Amino acid sequence: MTAKRIIVGVAGGIAAYKACSVVRQLSEAGHDVRVVPTDAALRFVGAATFEALSGHPVRTGVFEDVPEVPHVRLGQEADLVVVAPATADLLARAAGGRADDLLTATLLTARCPVLFAPAMHTEMWQHPATVDNVATLRRRGAVVLEPASGRLTGSDSGAGRLPEPEEITTFAELLLARPDAMAYDLRGTRILVTAGGTREALDPVRFIGNRSSGKQGYAVARVAAQRGAEVTLIAGNTAGLADPAGVEVRTVTSAAQLHEAVTKHAPDAHVLVMAAAVADFRPAHVATSKIKKTNDARAVAAAEAPTVELVRTEDILASAVRQRVDGDLPNMRAIVGFAAETGDAQGDVLFHARAKLRRKGCDLLVVNAVGDGRAFEVDSNDGWLLGADGTEVALEHGSKTLMASRIVDAIAAFLRGSAV
């Protein structure tokens, strides 16, 4: 990977301490990171901290180090500018084209992607002035993330919390890979995403499950929300993944619970993305107490291993397609399925994927080849995107966020009626 030149701007809010993690993560990824704080930011985190993390001196004013003309040069040379936190005041000054300190001057000279990560109280985020400033910045091509919801300063809680550093750096890396990946083009679109594996109980202790981590479904939900969609995420078992900012999350355990949740939320959705790894079978009978083994040698010798009878679970994807055909999902404009496949004696991965697309009847099918450390429990992915119209597009290997951005591109294109 080629190291990129990244400016991390830090505005004066309590969330400024989280910028330290953003700087550290980007530096550890091999990038050349320079921190440009406001004077107010240095009241929360000292310059020495940012200098130690970035390896570069920290300046705030346009009259410092004048011969180097930093207020022009920093923006001109940057590959990416990230402002975290972006306070209401900073967003207002950026929208107004102010250049009264080094950070706002850098924003005016930058011709690279610019990513703002807002952090402020809910009332400030929802104020018409802030709403207008955010809209202005987005119209000019900047990426303004939706904030997270949660604990703010004091006892207050609500929308306006800074997204976690890992989420900010994830989008920073995405913009470096695809500068056009974060268009704000899905406003008003309601998207229902499922993610993670289901667990089907054998007894109070044991279950039948799968290796899905939920990372790909979470990435789709995260990208779609930051492109303006109203996203509901139904999460199965995901090993504690953090909730994406701006996404409403509902948790389930079994295939039956997942089916119930999809049935509840699908009528309001415009798009269904079935990224969850749903169990095809569940035990016909669930023991009410733990299934025990005996230590009696004669009994062990005589006994056979217990037999588990399995029954099919509901095919949630096919059920949604049938409901749409029957007119029960009047708002549904696109249904996206996922297929984790392996080749066998009958055919390769794409052979089985094409058959699944015909069988399920969805509009788009994301296909992953699994096994040998691929797709499940890793941070990268690749595959193919198949369309009901016969189109087939290869999804190049990269982060799951990068793959999610290409999947969301395809959804947006499908909704526009253009080619995938």
Salt bridges, closest charged atoms under 4 A:
GLU28 OE1 - ARG24 NH1 3.36
ASP32 OD1 - HIS56 NE2 2.55
GLU77 OE1 - ARG73 NH1 3.62
ASP79 OD2 - ARG5 NE 3.72
ASP89 OD2 - ARG93 NE 3.14
ASP100 OD1 - ARG93 NH1 2.75
ASP100 OD2 - ARG98 NH2 2.62
ASP101 OD2 - ARG93 NH1 3.18
GLU146 OE2 - ARG138 NH2 2.94
ASP156 OD2 - HIS121 NE2 2.96
GLU164 OE2 - LYS18 NZ 3.29
GLU164 OE2 - ARG161 NH2 3.89
GLU167 OE2 - ARG222 NE 3.42
GLU173 OE2 - HIS31 NE2 3.05
ASP185 OD2 - ARG227 NH2 2.83
ASP203 OD2 - ARG206 NH1 2.63
GLU248 OE2 - ARG250 NH2 2.37
ASP296 OD1 - ARG298 NE 3.95
GLU309 OE1 - HIS285 NE2 3.81
GLU314 OE2 - ARG322 NH2 3.37
ASP315 OD2 - LYS360 NZ 2.38
ASP344 OD1 - HIS352 NE2 2.75
ASP363 OD2 - ARG324 NH1 2.94
GLU377 OE1 - ARG211 NE 3.01
ASP379 OD1 - LYS215 NZ 2.70
ASP382 OD1 - ARG374 NH2 3.18
ASP382 OD2 - HIS397 ND1 3.03
GLU392 OE2 - ARG354 NE 2.61
GLU396 OE1 - ARG406 NH2 3.64
ASP409 OD2 - ARG178 NH2 2.59
ASP409 OD1 - ARG227 NH1 2.67
